[in-house]
Amino acid sequence: MTLMNPCPPVAWNVVQAAESLSSLAGLIAGFMLTGLIVLLVERRRHFHPMLVPGLTLFFSGFISLGLNAYVFALVSGEAPGACRRIWTAAAVSSGMLATGVIAAVGGVTLLIHAYLAALTDKAEDAEHENAAYQFGLLRRLLRGAFILCTAMVISLVMGRHVEALWVWAKDDVVQGFPALVVGAVVIAASLLAVTLFRQRRTGHVDPCRRLYAGATIAVTQAIVGTVLLGSLLSLTRGNWESQGPWWGWVIAAEALVPLAAITLFAMGVTRLIKR
């Protein structure tokens, strides 16, 4: 066992990276707080439909990233050999970081879209057609970039939880990996079927309700996760080696919480950009 790889079979040291990740989460949270203040103190003569969705994303992202900075700071203080403790906290905090980042990107995307839409509406008749064309191109760029960021973040969240599962279960992961893949496919298909059924039944699902649901999940995950991890890491002793490897599957299943929030954010933002 080396210093650079204290938790095989994982190939990198999350304790050494935790301090930088804590700083990154705090930095983004600070920018989001600044954005919240600017939006709240700016005087507006008319209500804009993108204002409340943007505030919803910024607020939930600020809570997630602010608490995430604290959790990663806890991870940076762990002993390098406490692999199960480290990767349990790393998996949960990675989900919080991913949710906060998508909330930040989604909020910025909505604000850019709102600003350019307002400029297009105010354009003179001679420039309106050109402005609308350019705005349409930029809207495609915003939507495509946001979707790619969402896909990237989802893959990273799943990767961190699989690594935590690998640390907990080790050889059992190879035997249970097919079941894990089948379960993920079934859950994804079920969520897609429920979404399509609701759309067909109601005819239209308000994207703001999706953002509200995603924000509720994100804030709840951040608060509950921080309380549980803070309590477990401070009150329990040892490396948790006496605990059964099935706890690794519980931690892997926790990935569904941030993935649900990220999916709802993506569905809400992309729908609002289409308008």
DOPAPA-911430 format. One record per residue: residue in one letter; x, y, z of N, C-alpha, C, CB in turn. Coordinates in steps of 0.2 Angstrom, whole numbers, padded with zeros to 4 digits. Last residue first. Glycine has a CB too. Example, Ala and Ser with C-alpha at 12.3 -4.5 7.8 and 13.67 -1.06 7.14 Angstrom:
% residues 2
r:n.px:n.py:n.pz:ca.px:ca.py:ca.pz:c.px:c.py:c.pz:cb.px:cb.py:cb.pz
S:0064:-0011:0035:0068:-0005:0036:0064:0000:0039:0070:-0003:0029
A:0066:-0028:0039:0062:-0022:0039:0066:-0016:0039:0057:-0022:0045
//
This chain:
% residues 275
r:n.px:n.py:n.pz:ca.px:ca.py:ca.pz:c.px:c.py:c.pz:cb.px:cb.py:cb.pz
R:-0195:0138:-0124:-0200:0143:-0125:-0198:0149:-0128:-0203:0145:-0118
K:-0183:0131:-0122:-0187:0130:-0128:-0192:0135:-0129:-0190:0123:-0128
I:-0180:0134:-0109:-0176:0136:-0115:-0179:0136:-0121:-0169:0133:-0115
L:-0188:0126:-0102:-0189:0133:-0102:-0185:0136:-0107:-0187:0136:-0095
R:-0183:0113:-0105:-0190:0115:-0107:-0191:0122:-0107:-0195:0112:-0102
T:-0171:0113:-0099:-0171:0112:-0106:-0178:0114:-0109:-0170:0105:-0108
V:-0175:0115:-0085:-0171:0120:-0089:-0171:0119:-0097:-0163:0120:-0087
G:-0182:0103:-0082:-0185:0109:-0082:-0181:0115:-0086:-0185:0111:-0074
M:-0173:0093:-0085:-0179:0093:-0089:-0182:0100:-0088:-0184:0088:-0086
A:-0162:0096:-0077:-0161:0096:-0084:-0168:0096:-0088:-0157:0089:-0086
F:-0168:0095:-0064:-0166:0101:-0066:-0165:0101:-0074:-0159:0102:-0063
L:-0171:0081:-0064:-0177:0086:-0064:-0174:0093:-0066:-0180:0086:-0057
T:-0158:0076:-0065:-0163:0074:-0070:-0169:0079:-0070:-0166:0067:-0070
I:-0154:0080:-0052:-0150:0082:-0058:-0155:0082:-0064:-0144:0079:-0059
A:-0162:0073:-0043:-0162:0080:-0043:-0159:0083:-0050:-0158:0083:-0037
A:-0159:0060:-0047:-0165:0062:-0048:-0166:0070:-0048:-0170:0059:-0042
L:-0145:0060:-0043:-0147:0059:-0050:-0154:0061:-0052:-0146:0051:-0052
P:-0145:0061:-0029:-0143:0067:-0033:-0145:0066:-0041:-0136:0067:-0033
V:-0152:0048:-0027:-0155:0054:-0025:-0152:0060:-0029:-0153:0055:-0017
L:-0145:0037:-0033:-0152:0039:-0036:-0154:0046:-0033:-0157:0034:-0034
A:-0134:0035:-0024:-0133:0039:-0031:-0140:0041:-0034:-0129:0035:-0036
E:-0138:0026:-0015:-0139:0033:-0013:-0138:0038:-0019:-0134:0035:-0008
A:-0133:0014:-0020:-0140:0016:-0021:-0142:0023:-0020:-0145:0011:-0017
A:-0121:0014:-0014:-0121:0015:-0022:-0128:0017:-0023:-0120:0008:-0025
I:-0124:0012:-0001:-0121:0019:-0003:-0121:0020:-0011:-0113:0019:-0001
V:-0129:-0001:-0002:-0133:0005:0001:-0130:0012:-0002:-0134:0005:0008
W:-0118:-0007:-0006:-0123:-0007:-0010:-0128:-0002:-0008:-0127:-0014:-0011
G:-0110:-0006:0006:-0108:-0003:-0001:-0113:-0003:-0006:-0102:-0007:-0003
W:-0116:-0014:0015:-0117:-0007:0016:-0115:-0003:0009:-0113:-0004:0022
W:-0112:-0027:0012:-0118:-0025:0009:-0120:-0017:0010:-0124:-0029:0012
P:-0101:-0030:0020:-0100:-0027:0013:-0106:-0024:0010:-0096:-0031:0008
G:-0103:-0025:0037:-0104:-0030:0031:-0103:-0026:0025:-0111:-0033:0032
Q:-0090:-0019:0048:-0097:-0018:0045:-0097:-0023:0038:-0099:-0011:0043
S:-0077:-0019:0052:-0081:-0024:0054:-0088:-0024:0051:-0082:-0023:0062
E:-0072:-0007:0046:-0070:-0014:0043:-0074:-0019:0046:-0063:-0015:0044
W:-0072:0006:0051:-0078:0002:0049:-0077:-0004:0045:-0082:0007:0044
N:-0061:0010:0057:-0061:0011:0050:-0067:0008:0047:-0055:0008:0047
G:-0064:0020:0072:-0062:0014:0068:-0063:0015:0061:-0065:0008:0070
R:-0079:0027:0079:-0072:0026:0079:-0070:0020:0074:-0069:0025:0086
T:-0092:0040:0078:-0089:0033:0077:-0082:0033:0077:-0093:0030:0071
L:-0093:0054:0078:-0095:0050:0084:-0093:0043:0083:-0102:0050:0084
S:-0089:0060:0066:-0086:0062:0072:-0088:0058:0078:-0090:0069:0073
L:-0095:0053:0056:-0088:0054:0055:-0085:0056:0062:-0086:0058:0050
L:-0108:0053:0059:-0105:0047:0059:-0097:0048:0059:-0107:0043:0052
S:-0111:0067:0059:-0112:0063:0065:-0108:0057:0065:-0119:0062:0066
G:-0108:0071:0046:-0105:0074:0051:-0105:0070:0058:-0108:0081:0052
L:-0117:0062:0039:-0110:0061:0038:-0106:0065:0044:-0108:0064:0032
L:-0130:0067:0044:-0128:0060:0045:-0120:0059:0044:-0131:0056:0039
V:-0129:0081:0040:-0130:0079:0047:-0128:0072:0048:-0138:0080:0048
T:-0127:0080:0026:-0122:0083:0030:-0123:0081:0037:-0122:0091:0029
G:-0138:0073:0022:-0132:0070:0021:-0127:0073:0025:-0130:0071:0014
V:-0148:0083:0025:-0148:0076:0028:-0141:0073:0028:-0154:0072:0025
I:-0144:0094:0017:-0145:0095:0024:-0144:0088:0028:-0152:0098:0026
A:-0143:0088:0004:-0138:0092:0007:-0138:0092:0014:-0137:0099:0004
Q:-0156:0083:0002:-0150:0078:0002:-0144:0082:0005:-0149:0076:-0005
T:-0164:0094:0003:-0165:0089:0008:-0159:0085:0008:-0171:0085:0006
V:-0159:0101:-0009:-0158:0104:-0002:-0159:0099:0003:-0164:0110:-0001
A:-0163:0092:-0019:-0156:0094:-0018:-0155:0097:-0011:-0154:0099:-0023
I:-0177:0091:-0018:-0173:0085:-0017:-0166:0087:-0015:-0173:0080:-0023
T:-0180:0104:-0021:-0182:0101:-0014:-0178:0095:-0013:-0190:0099:-0014
A:-0175:0105:-0034:-0173:0109:-0028:-0174:0106:-0022:-0175:0116:-0029
G:-0184:0096:-0040:-0177:0095:-0040:-0173:0099:-0035:-0174:0097:-0047
A:-0196:0103:-0038:-0195:0096:-0036:-0188:0094:-0035:-0199:0091:-0040
Y:-0194:0115:-0045:-0195:0115:-0038:-0194:0108:-0035:-0203:0117:-0037
L:-0192:0110:-0058:-0186:0113:-0055:-0188:0114:-0047:-0185:0121:-0057
R:-0205:0105:-0060:-0199:0101:-0060:-0193:0104:-0057:-0197:0099:-0068
R:-0212:0117:-0060:-0213:0112:-0055:-0208:0107:-0054:-0220:0108:-0056
C:-0207:0123:-0071:-0206:0126:-0064:-0207:0121:-0059:-0210:0132:-0063
P:-0213:0116:-0081:-0205:0115:-0080:-0203:0118:-0073:-0201:0118:-0085
D:-0228:0108:-0080:-0225:0114:-0079:-0217:0113:-0077:-0228:0118:-0074
V:-0233:0097:-0092:-0230:0097:-0085:-0226:0104:-0085:-0225:0091:-0084
H:-0247:0093:-0101:-0242:0097:-0100:-0239:0097:-0093:-0244:0105:-0102
G:-0255:0081:-0101:-0254:0085:-0107:-0249:0090:-0107:-0261:0089:-0109
T:-0258:0072:-0092:-0259:0079:-0090:-0259:0084:-0096:-0255:0082:-0085
R:-0255:0060:-0098:-0261:0061:-0094:-0263:0068:-0093:-0260:0057:-0088
R:-0243:0062:-0105:-0249:0060:-0109:-0255:0061:-0105:-0248:0053:-0111
Q:-0235:0065:-0093:-0236:0070:-0099:-0242:0068:-0103:-0229:0070:-0103
R:-0236:0053:-0086:-0239:0060:-0083:-0240:0065:-0089:-0234:0062:-0078
F:-0230:0044:-0095:-0237:0043:-0093:-0240:0050:-0090:-0237:0038:-0088
L:-0217:0049:-0095:-0221:0049:-0102:-0228:0048:-0100:-0218:0044:-0106
T:-0213:0047:-0082:-0213:0054:-0085:-0217:0054:-0091:-0206:0056:-0087
V:-0214:0033:-0081:-0218:0037:-0077:-0219:0044:-0080:-0216:0038:-0069
A:-0204:0029:-0090:-0211:0027:-0091:-0216:0032:-0087:-0212:0020:-0090
L:-0193:0034:-0084:-0195:0037:-0091:-0202:0035:-0092:-0190:0034:-0096
L:-0193:0026:-0072:-0193:0034:-0072:-0195:0037:-0079:-0187:0037:-0070
S:-0191:0014:-0078:-0197:0015:-0074:-0198:0023:-0074:-0196:0012:-0067
A:-0179:0015:-0084:-0184:0014:-0089:-0191:0015:-0085:-0185:0006:-0091
A:-0171:0017:-0073:-0171:0022:-0078:-0177:0021:-0082:-0164:0022:-0082
I:-0173:0004:-0066:-0175:0010:-0063:-0175:0016:-0068:-0170:0012:-0058
V:-0168:-0005:-0076:-0175:-0005:-0074:-0177:0001:-0071:-0176:-0011:-0069
V:-0154:-0001:-0076:-0158:0000:-0082:-0166:0000:-0081:-0157:-0006:-0087
A:-0150:-0003:-0063:-0150:0003:-0066:-0154:0004:-0072:-0143:0005:-0067
G:-0152:-0018:-0063:-0156:-0013:-0059:-0156:-0006:-0061:-0153:-0014:-0051
V:-0142:-0021:-0072:-0150:-0023:-0074:-0154:-0018:-0069:-0151:-0030:-0072
V:-0131:-0017:-0065:-0133:-0014:-0072:-0140:-0015:-0073:-0128:-0018:-0077
L:-0132:-0025:-0054:-0132:-0018:-0053:-0133:-0015:-0060:-0125:-0016:-0051
A:-0131:-0038:-0059:-0137:-0036:-0056:-0137:-0028:-0055:-0137:-0039:-0049
P:-0117:-0037:-0064:-0123:-0038:-0069:-0130:-0036:-0066:-0124:-0045:-0071
F:-0110:-0036:-0051:-0111:-0030:-0056:-0116:-0031:-0061:-0104:-0030:-0060
G:-0108:-0046:-0042:-0115:-0042:-0042:-0116:-0037:-0047:-0116:-0039:-0035
Q:-0096:-0050:-0045:-0101:-0055:-0045:-0108:-0051:-0045:-0101:-0059:-0039
V:-0088:-0038:-0043:-0088:-0042:-0049:-0094:-0047:-0050:-0081:-0046:-0050
V:-0091:-0036:-0029:-0094:-0031:-0035:-0094:-0035:-0041:-0089:-0025:-0035
D:-0084:-0044:-0022:-0091:-0045:-0022:-0094:-0041:-0028:-0095:-0044:-0016
D:-0071:-0039:-0021:-0073:-0045:-0025:-0080:-0046:-0027:-0069:-0051:-0023
K:-0077:-0025:-0014:-0071:-0028:-0017:-0073:-0033:-0022:-0066:-0030:-0012
A:-0086:-0018:-0005:-0087:-0024:-0007:-0081:-0028:-0011:-0093:-0025:-0012
W:-0080:-0005:-0003:-0084:-0008:0002:-0084:-0016:0001:-0091:-0006:0003
V:-0073:-0001:-0015:-0070:-0001:-0008:-0073:-0005:-0003:-0069:0006:-0006
W:-0084:-0002:-0024:-0078:-0006:-0025:-0074:-0007:-0018:-0074:-0004:-0030
L:-0092:0008:-0019:-0095:0001:-0019:-0089:-0004:-0019:-0100:0000:-0024
A:-0084:0019:-0022:-0086:0018:-0015:-0088:0011:-0014:-0091:0023:-0013
E:-0085:0017:-0036:-0078:0017:-0033:-0079:0016:-0025:-0074:0023:-0034
V:-0098:0020:-0039:-0095:0013:-0040:-0089:0012:-0037:-0095:0012:-0048
H:-0098:0033:-0035:-0102:0028:-0031:-0100:0021:-0032:-0110:0029:-0032
R:-0090:0039:-0045:-0088:0040:-0038:-0092:0035:-0033:-0090:0047:-0035
G:-0098:0036:-0056:-0091:0033:-0056:-0089:0034:-0048:-0086:0038:-0060
M:-0110:0043:-0055:-0110:0036:-0055:-0103:0033:-0054:-0113:0033:-0061
V:-0104:0056:-0055:-0108:0054:-0049:-0108:0046:-0049:-0115:0057:-0049
L:-0100:0056:-0069:-0095:0057:-0063:-0098:0054:-0056:-0093:0064:-0062
S:-0111:0055:-0076:-0106:0049:-0077:-0101:0050:-0071:-0103:0050:-0083
I:-0118:0067:-0072:-0121:0060:-0071:-0116:0055:-0071:-0127:0059:-0075
V:-0109:0076:-0078:-0110:0076:-0071:-0113:0069:-0069:-0114:0082:-0068
M:-0111:0074:-0092:-0104:0073:-0089:-0105:0072:-0081:-0100:0079:-0090
A:-0124:0077:-0094:-0122:0070:-0095:-0115:0069:-0092:-0121:0069:-0102
T:-0124:0090:-0090:-0128:0086:-0086:-0125:0079:-0087:-0135:0086:-0088
C:-0116:0095:-0101:-0113:0096:-0094:-0117:0091:-0089:-0114:0103:-0091
L:-0124:0092:-0111:-0118:0089:-0111:-0115:0089:-0104:-0113:0092:-0116
I:-0135:0101:-0108:-0136:0094:-0109:-0129:0090:-0108:-0140:0092:-0115
F:-0128:0113:-0109:-0131:0111:-0103:-0132:0104:-0103:-0138:0115:-0102
A:-0125:0114:-0123:-0119:0114:-0118:-0122:0111:-0111:-0116:0121:-0117
G:-0137:0114:-0129:-0133:0108:-0130:-0127:0108:-0125:-0130:0109:-0137
R:-0143:0126:-0124:-0146:0120:-0123:-0141:0114:-0124:-0152:0119:-0127
L:-0133:0135:-0129:-0135:0135:-0122:-0138:0128:-0120:-0139:0140:-0120
L:-0135:0133:-0143:-0128:0132:-0140:-0129:0131:-0132:-0123:0138:-0141
R:-0148:0136:-0145:-0146:0130:-0147:-0139:0128:-0143:-0145:0128:-0154
R:-0147:0150:-0142:-0151:0146:-0138:-0149:0138:-0139:-0158:0147:-0139
L:-0139:0155:-0152:-0136:0154:-0145:-0140:0150:-0141:-0135:0162:-0142
L:-0148:0153:-0163:-0141:0150:-0163:-0139:0149:-0156:-0136:0153:-0167
G:-0158:0162:-0159:-0159:0155:-0160:-0153:0151:-0160:-0163:0154:-0166
F:-0151:0174:-0159:-0153:0172:-0153:-0155:0164:-0153:-0159:0176:-0150
Q:-0149:0176:-0173:-0143:0175:-0168:-0145:0172:-0162:-0140:0182:-0168
Y:-0163:0177:-0176:-0159:0172:-0179:-0153:0170:-0175:-0157:0174:-0186
A:-0167:0189:-0169:-0170:0182:-0168:-0166:0176:-0170:-0177:0182:-0171
A:-0158:0198:-0175:-0158:0197:-0168:-0161:0190:-0166:-0161:0202:-0164
N:-0164:0198:-0188:-0157:0196:-0187:-0156:0194:-0180:-0152:0201:-0190
E:-0177:0203:-0186:-0176:0196:-0189:-0169:0194:-0188:-0177:0197:-0196
H:-0174:0215:-0180:-0177:0210:-0176:-0176:0203:-0179:-0185:0212:-0175
E:-0169:0226:-0187:-0164:0222:-0184:-0168:0216:-0180:-0160:0225:-0179
A:-0181:0233:-0191:-0176:0231:-0196:-0171:0226:-0193:-0172:0238:-0198
D:-0187:0235:-0179:-0190:0231:-0184:-0185:0228:-0189:-0196:0234:-0187
E:-0176:0234:-0165:-0180:0238:-0169:-0182:0233:-0175:-0176:0244:-0172
A:-0177:0224:-0150:-0174:0226:-0156:-0179:0230:-0161:-0171:0220:-0159
K:-0184:0220:-0139:-0183:0227:-0139:-0180:0229:-0146:-0179:0229:-0133
D:-0183:0206:-0140:-0190:0209:-0140:-0189:0217:-0141:-0193:0208:-0134
T:-0169:0204:-0139:-0172:0203:-0145:-0179:0206:-0146:-0173:0195:-0146
L:-0167:0207:-0125:-0164:0211:-0130:-0167:0210:-0137:-0157:0210:-0131
A:-0175:0197:-0119:-0177:0204:-0118:-0174:0208:-0123:-0175:0206:-0111
A:-0167:0186:-0123:-0174:0186:-0126:-0177:0193:-0125:-0178:0181:-0122
L:-0155:0189:-0116:-0155:0189:-0124:-0162:0189:-0127:-0151:0183:-0127
Y:-0160:0187:-0103:-0157:0193:-0105:-0157:0194:-0113:-0149:0194:-0103
A:-0164:0173:-0103:-0169:0179:-0102:-0166:0185:-0104:-0170:0179:-0094
H:-0152:0167:-0106:-0158:0166:-0111:-0163:0172:-0110:-0161:0159:-0109
I:-0145:0170:-0095:-0142:0172:-0101:-0148:0172:-0106:-0137:0167:-0104
L:-0153:0164:-0085:-0152:0171:-0085:-0149:0174:-0092:-0147:0173:-0079
L:-0152:0150:-0089:-0158:0153:-0089:-0158:0161:-0089:-0163:0151:-0083
T:-0138:0148:-0087:-0141:0147:-0093:-0148:0151:-0094:-0142:0139:-0094
V:-0137:0150:-0073:-0133:0155:-0077:-0136:0154:-0084:-0126:0153:-0078
G:-0144:0139:-0068:-0146:0146:-0067:-0143:0151:-0071:-0145:0147:-0060
G:-0137:0128:-0073:-0144:0129:-0076:-0146:0136:-0074:-0148:0124:-0072
V:-0125:0130:-0066:-0125:0130:-0074:-0132:0132:-0076:-0122:0124:-0077
A:-0130:0128:-0053:-0127:0134:-0055:-0127:0135:-0063:-0119:0134:-0052
A:-0135:0115:-0054:-0140:0120:-0052:-0137:0127:-0054:-0141:0120:-0045
I:-0124:0108:-0057:-0129:0108:-0062:-0134:0114:-0060:-0133:0101:-0062
V:-0117:0110:-0045:-0114:0113:-0051:-0120:0113:-0056:-0108:0108:-0053
G:-0125:0103:-0035:-0124:0111:-0035:-0122:0114:-0041:-0120:0112:-0029
T:-0124:0090:-0040:-0131:0094:-0040:-0130:0101:-0039:-0135:0091:-0034
A:-0111:0088:-0037:-0113:0087:-0044:-0120:0091:-0045:-0114:0080:-0046
L:-0110:0089:-0023:-0106:0094:-0028:-0109:0094:-0035:-0099:0092:-0028
M:-0118:0079:-0019:-0120:0086:-0018:-0116:0091:-0022:-0118:0087:-0010
G:-0110:0068:-0024:-0117:0069:-0027:-0120:0076:-0025:-0122:0064:-0024
S:-0099:0069:-0017:-0098:0070:-0024:-0105:0071:-0027:-0095:0064:-0027
S:-0104:0066:-0004:-0102:0073:-0005:-0101:0074:-0013:-0096:0075:-0002
V:-0106:0052:-0006:-0111:0057:-0004:-0110:0064:-0006:-0113:0056:0003
A:-0092:0048:-0008:-0098:0047:-0013:-0104:0051:-0012:-0100:0039:-0012
A:-0085:0053:0003:-0084:0055:-0004:-0089:0054:-0009:-0077:0052:-0007
A:-0091:0045:0013:-0091:0052:0013:-0090:0055:0006:-0087:0056:0018
T:-0086:0033:0009:-0093:0034:0010:-0095:0041:0010:-0095:0031:0017
W:-0073:0034:0008:-0076:0034:0002:-0084:0034:0003:-0074:0027:-0002
I:-0069:0036:0022:-0067:0041:0017:-0072:0040:0011:-0060:0040:0015
R:-0073:0024:0028:-0076:0030:0030:-0075:0035:0025:-0072:0032:0037
R:-0066:0014:0020:-0073:0014:0020:-0076:0021:0023:-0076:0008:0024
C:-0052:0018:0023:-0055:0018:0017:-0063:0018:0016:-0053:0012:0013
A:-0042:0025:0032:-0049:0023:0034:-0053:0023:0027:-0051:0029:0039
G:-0029:0028:0028:-0031:0021:0028:-0038:0020:0030:-0026:0018:0033
P:-0028:0042:0030:-0028:0039:0023:-0030:0032:0023:-0021:0040:0021
A:-0040:0050:0041:-0033:0046:0040:-0033:0042:0034:-0032:0041:0046
E:-0048:0065:0037:-0048:0058:0038:-0041:0055:0037:-0053:0055:0034
G:-0048:0078:0033:-0045:0077:0039:-0045:0070:0041:-0049:0081:0044
S:-0055:0079:0021:-0048:0080:0021:-0044:0079:0027:-0047:0087:0019
V:-0068:0076:0025:-0065:0071:0022:-0057:0072:0022:-0067:0070:0015
L:-0071:0089:0030:-0071:0084:0035:-0067:0078:0032:-0078:0081:0036
A:-0071:0096:0018:-0066:0098:0023:-0066:0092:0028:-0068:0105:0026
F:-0082:0090:0012:-0076:0089:0009:-0070:0091:0014:-0075:0092:0002
V:-0092:0096:0020:-0091:0089:0020:-0084:0087:0018:-0097:0086:0016
Y:-0091:0110:0017:-0090:0108:0024:-0088:0100:0024:-0096:0109:0029
A:-0094:0110:0004:-0088:0112:0006:-0086:0110:0013:-0087:0120:0005
N:-0108:0106:0005:-0103:0101:0002:-0096:0103:0004:-0104:0101:-0006
L:-0114:0117:0010:-0113:0111:0014:-0108:0106:0012:-0120:0108:0015
G:-0113:0125:-0002:-0110:0127:0004:-0109:0122:0009:-0115:0132:0007
L:-0119:0117:-0012:-0112:0118:-0012:-0109:0121:-0006:-0110:0123:-0018
S:-0133:0117:-0007:-0129:0111:-0008:-0121:0112:-0008:-0131:0108:-0015
I:-0136:0131:-0006:-0136:0127:0000:-0132:0120:-0001:-0143:0125:0001
F:-0134:0135:-0020:-0130:0138:-0014:-0130:0134:-0008:-0132:0145:-0013
G:-0143:0127:-0026:-0136:0126:-0027:-0132:0129:-0022:-0134:0129:-0034
S:-0155:0133:-0021:-0154:0126:-0020:-0146:0124:-0021:-0158:0121:-0024
F:-0153:0146:-0026:-0154:0145:-0019:-0152:0138:-0018:-0161:0147:-0017
F:-0152:0144:-0040:-0146:0147:-0037:-0147:0146:-0029:-0146:0155:-0038
L:-0165:0139:-0043:-0158:0135:-0045:-0153:0138:-0041:-0157:0135:-0052
T:-0173:0149:-0039:-0174:0142:-0037:-0168:0138:-0038:-0180:0139:-0040
L:-0169:0160:-0048:-0168:0160:-0040:-0169:0153:-0037:-0173:0165:-0037
G:-0173:0154:-0060:-0166:0156:-0059:-0165:0156:-0051:-0164:0162:-0062
P:-0187:0154:-0058:-0183:0148:-0059:-0176:0149:-0058:-0185:0145:-0066
V:-0190:0168:-0056:-0191:0163:-0051:-0187:0157:-0052:-0198:0162:-0050
L:-0186:0173:-0069:-0183:0176:-0063:-0183:0171:-0057:-0186:0182:-0061
M:-0192:0170:-0081:-0186:0166:-0079:-0183:0168:-0072:-0180:0168:-0085
P:-0203:0179:-0083:-0204:0172:-0081:-0198:0168:-0079:-0208:0169:-0087
H:-0202:0194:-0074:-0199:0190:-0080:-0200:0183:-0078:-0192:0192:-0081
F:-0212:0209:-0071:-0210:0202:-0069:-0208:0198:-0075:-0216:0198:-0066
H:-0205:0225:-0073:-0210:0220:-0075:-0207:0213:-0073:-0211:0220:-0083
R:-0196:0233:-0068:-0203:0236:-0069:-0208:0231:-0070:-0202:0241:-0074
R:-0184:0230:-0055:-0188:0227:-0061:-0194:0231:-0062:-0188:0220:-0061
R:-0169:0232:-0048:-0176:0235:-0048:-0178:0233:-0055:-0176:0242:-0047
E:-0159:0220:-0039:-0161:0224:-0045:-0168:0226:-0046:-0159:0219:-0051
V:-0158:0213:-0027:-0158:0220:-0027:-0159:0224:-0033:-0151:0222:-0024
L:-0159:0200:-0032:-0164:0202:-0027:-0164:0210:-0026:-0163:0199:-0020
L:-0149:0198:-0041:-0156:0197:-0043:-0161:0200:-0039:-0157:0190:-0044
V:-0138:0200:-0032:-0139:0204:-0038:-0146:0204:-0041:-0134:0203:-0044
I:-0139:0189:-0023:-0140:0196:-0021:-0141:0201:-0027:-0133:0198:-0017
L:-0137:0178:-0032:-0144:0179:-0028:-0145:0186:-0026:-0144:0174:-0022
G:-0124:0180:-0036:-0130:0181:-0041:-0136:0182:-0038:-0130:0174:-0045
T:-0118:0179:-0024:-0117:0185:-0027:-0123:0186:-0032:-0111:0186:-0030
L:-0121:0165:-0022:-0123:0170:-0017:-0123:0177:-0020:-0119:0170:-0011
M:-0113:0160:-0033:-0120:0159:-0033:-0124:0164:-0028:-0123:0152:-0031
F:-0100:0163:-0029:-0103:0166:-0035:-0110:0166:-0035:-0100:0162:-0041
G:-0100:0154:-0017:-0099:0162:-0017:-0102:0165:-0023:-0092:0163:-0015
A:-0101:0142:-0023:-0106:0144:-0019:-0106:0152:-0018:-0106:0141:-0012
I:-0089:0141:-0030:-0095:0142:-0034:-0101:0144:-0029:-0096:0135:-0037
L:-0080:0141:-0018:-0080:0146:-0023:-0086:0147:-0027:-0074:0145:-0028
G:-0084:0129:-0012:-0085:0136:-0008:-0085:0141:-0013:-0080:0137:-0003
A:-0080:0120:-0021:-0087:0120:-0019:-0089:0127:-0016:-0089:0115:-0015
L:-0066:0122:-0021:-0070:0123:-0027:-0077:0124:-0026:-0069:0117:-0032
S:-0063:0119:-0008:-0062:0126:-0010:-0066:0127:-0017:-0054:0127:-0012
S:-0066:0105:-0009:-0069:0109:-0004:-0069:0117:-0006:-0067:0108:0003
L:-0057:0101:-0018:-0064:0100:-0020:-0068:0105:-0015:-0066:0093:-0019
S:-0045:0103:-0011:-0046:0107:-0017:-0053:0107:-0019:-0042:0104:-0023
E:-0047:0093:0000:-0046:0101:0001:-0047:0105:-0005:-0039:0102:0004
A:-0048:0081:-0007:-0054:0084:-0004:-0053:0091:-0002:-0055:0080:0003
A:-0037:0076:-0013:-0041:0080:-0017:-0046:0083:-0013:-0044:0076:-0023
Q:-0032:0068:-0002:-0028:0073:-0005:-0032:0078:-0009:-0022:0070:-0009
V:-0043:0059:-0001:-0041:0063:0004:-0037:0069:0002:-0037:0059:0010
V:-0043:0051:-0013:-0048:0057:-0012:-0046:0061:-0006:-0055:0053:-0012
N:-0031:0046:-0023:-0032:0047:-0016:-0037:0053:-0015:-0025:0049:-0013
W:-0034:0032:-0035:-0033:0039:-0033:-0034:0041:-0026:-0036:0044:-0038
A:-0039:0020:-0039:-0033:0022:-0041:-0030:0029:-0039:-0032:0021:-0049
V:-0046:0007:-0029:-0047:0014:-0032:-0040:0016:-0033:-0051:0018:-0027
P:-0045:-0006:-0023:-0043:-0005:-0030:-0044:0002:-0033:-0046:-0010:-0034
P:-0034:0003:-0012:-0035:-0001:-0018:-0042:-0005:-0017:-0029:-0006:-0019
C:-0031:0016:-0004:-0037:0012:-0004:-0038:0008:-0011:-0043:0017:-0003
P:-0020:0024:-0006:-0021:0020:0001:-0027:0016:0001:-0021:0025:0006
N:-0010:0028:-0016:-0015:0024:-0017:-0017:0020:-0011:-0014:0019:-0023
M:0001:0036:-0011:-0004:0039:-0017:-0010:0035:-0018:0001:0039:-0023
L:0007:0028:-0002:0003:0034:0000:-0001:0037:-0005:0008:0040:0002
T:0003:0011:-0005:0007:0017:-0005:0003:0023:-0003:0010:0018:-0012
M:0004:-0006:0000:0000:0000:0000:0004:0006:0000:-0005:0000:0006
//
